[in-house]
Amino acid sequence: MDIFLTLIQVLDSTIRLATPLLLACLAGLYSERAGIFDIGLEGKMLMAAFFSAAVAAVTGSVWLGLLAGIAASLVLSALHGFASITFRGNQLISGVAINFLASGMTVLIAQSWFKQGGRTPSLFGQGRFESAEFPYAIGPEDAELTGRPVSELMSEANVPHLVYSELLSGHSILVYVAFLMVPLTWWILFRTRFGLRLRAVGENPAAVDTAGVSVVGLRYAAVAICGILCGIAGAYLATALQAGFVKEMTAGRGFIALAALIFAKWRPWHAMGACLLFGLLQAVALRFQNIDLGGVVIPVQVMDALPYILTVVILAGFVGKAIPPRAGGEPYVKER
Amino acid sequence: MTLMKSLMGAAAAVALTAGAALAEPALIFDLGGKFDKSFNEAAHNGASRWAEETGGTYREIEMQSEAQREQALRRFAEAGSNPIITMGFGMADPLSAVAADYPDTTFVVVDVTWLDAPNLRQVGFAEHEGSYLVGMMAAMASKSGTVGFIGGMDVPLIRHFGCGYAQGAKAVNPEINVVANMTGTTPAAWNDPVKGSELTKAQISQGADVVYAAAGGTGVGVLQTAADEGILSIGVDSNQNHLHPGKVLTSMLKRVDVAVYDAMSAGDNVETGVFVMGLAEDGVGYAMDDNNAPLVSDDMKAAVDKARQDIIDGNVSVVSYYENDSCPALQF
């Protein structure tokens, strides 16, 4: 029972850690499927994290914060679009610029706005996303009723009830949004006309253009969707997982999401698998510092590095082959 | 003419010495940044206090990357700043390279005690003694018999904190279970509150009901999650009791502000050598204020104050992690 409880707790932590990765990964998926490489996921998340926390702190409403986060991320997306679609600049350089811009601007604005050393004030009450407690799940209310800590009640619950209470219930609403985005993304990309065109524009924009569909319009649409999803990811970090913004709080999650995207070979369901796997690796690394496997001790650093190692292995072509969208990274120039 | 020359020379010499006497101190913050609510912010507070009281001015810079350290040192030294106060163990290597090139400048370094240079004032803190005291408080406040420690980047200094904490907790309750985690092995570990939160949740699920964060900006996430989940936390370096009133048991104070204030007050004739500030010098201690007064019982306070006196008198000795790079009370 104890081992099972630990397992459930690790999986619970996996879901929390995988959510920002998944949102950012799906964001990258839309953008890259349309032929726009985006290494600015990290910067967009960071900008969104800051603005969602700042607006939530000022207005006291987390929903306004979420909107502000999405708007901030969309502005950076538009910038990326301008540079790489309209002006046909190098997409990688534009992405790097966005990361630097976000890293510096967030701290600068935070300092001049709140004077708390590049952070936002702590959020409380309506300024944060509360965890959604499902009916009949063990939660803080039961703890109050019985006067015993939640962890004690959990360890006495039967297995299905435990899975239901700990694993499924008690997450922020954004977690459920993130996981619902996976089938939605699959449906949009593979079952709608828009999705077909979006994929086509990443493979062969000339053909799409010949068919009389606007390449530029489609690519802007993809970049905008990417901005919205990054905005949700950033808001999740700052207003659901945490209660405020701290400088550089994305801590490389945008890059792990990119790794997951390559690992998933640009497919939505696989992206979810990859993000859950990377989330699980992080959760295990956090729960068990050193893992003793019958005399061989695996240090925690190995677990931390595994997402990158796995991505390199995939990229090197040892396990299948990761082929990016064919027109990825190349600005589209109409023949004239 | 010769008289004129020597007069001019004397005047120039006076002007030069006057300039030297008026040399501004300089302060170099570590990677955590000036407002980390912790280590560097304490240095900032000490410097601001000096500036307010004396009306003096000082120059400062925040490090953004490892590569800037030596450059910043040389810049300030060339510009005539004296003394140059630097923060953090990361300054050890750049200082050992730079200090010899500027023999007339005094460098002050906090958290480094092992260098050898005549123009260096090295200030260390007996963090293990302060951590011992908060470890005792944690063990006395814990109902579950499990307490947690969350470090930032995995470096000997942070293990030093954790080691003192575990010894203090075990002094109160030999059966106590101390769960220790490090956030990471790169400087990003000082600024990852999300990971700090997850570590706290993991420790709570292992039964911890008091957690001690020695993790810079990551500690913000630890204290937040502890408050959310209804357990107690312990802050570090600066007094962090006010961050979550009634939820932060105490803070392990490291009087970096005093070290910086003293160095700035002494000006360019600051004494060089190695100085360790422990409990006896009030260099470390635990924080009490209105925010945590209801959490700390009289018994707790009496026991901790007695231990403090015992350590100062030498009746109780707290083993330092540095002594043989291992800890008797905690396995990392």
Interface residues (C-beta under 8 A of the other chain):
Chain A: L5 T6 Q9 S13 R16 L17 Q111 Q116 G117 G118 R119 S122 P149 S151 L237 L241 Q242 A243 G244 V246 K247 E248 M249 A251 G252 Q282 A283 L286 R287 Q289 V300 Q301 D304
Chain B: G33 K34 F35 D36 K37 E41 A180 N181 M182 G184 T185 A188 N191 D192 P193 V194 K195 S197 E198 L199 K201 A202 I204 S205 G207 G217 V220 G221 Q224 D228 G230 L243 F332
